[in-house]
């Protein structure tokens, strides 16, 4: 991502309580979900301290808005503890800058805030591969050539394929992305444990070497 200006947001969201019903953007759903305990802690913190970071929405054509960042904050606001505390929801609308895509914004915002392991980032890179492939095809149709995705500031452009682009965006090697992809192909359940942070890629590989019935 080029010097992505994450704070470039337009303050023109829907009315507060109507925003609570906005659907989740597909890129927001890529990020690992909080556990029930983590979500309960978040709800309690919001109930005690208020909503410190507004929920970020993006426009969805003529169909209103979608939640681009803050789906867990949205869930927390709907919890009994936040409702009883009378916490008012806050929304802002994201506006793309410098050609930034929703995917790039979500990654930029979440990687700065959430402490994902290297294995989680590799698994997340596998999830974004199809989106990068779609974006590459769209850029090729629009510009007549295949342009690289925006990369994090200070990082060079990848050497071609979407695997390396995904790895660069998530801060892992293309080889590590391939390893995570093999884990998902061999056992999607084990892959989900890696994505959730309950299992590292190396232990996951070792697990896959053991016959299923013996695990």
Secondary structure, 3 states (H helix, E strand, C coil): CCCCCCCCEECCCCCHHHHCCCEECCCHHHCCCCCHHHHHHHHHHHHHHCCCCCEEEEECHHHCEEEEECHHHHHHHCCHHHHHHCCCCCEEEECCCCCCCHHHHHHHHHHHHCCCCHHHHHHHHHHHHHHHHHHHHHHHHHHCCCCCCCCCCCCCCCCCCHHHHHHHHHCCCHHHHHHHHHHHHHCHHHHHHHHHCCCCHHHHHHHHCCCHHHC
